[in-house]
């Protein structure tokens, strides 16, 4: 919903939009999401994490 919330920055200052995720689990206490994107130039997957729950359309916290 808010792209700026899904930006990750590397040590060299390059920013990546973590626009893909893998979700595992159903219950909130056991739910895990791994956020990532693909960098064509590096030919690598860039992994990131989001430490807090982000706003959604249903829950705009």
Buried (B, 14 or more C-beta within 10 A) or exposed (E): EEEEEBEBEEEEEEEBBBEEBEEEEEEEEEEEEEBBBEEEEEEEEBEBEEEEEEEEEEEEE
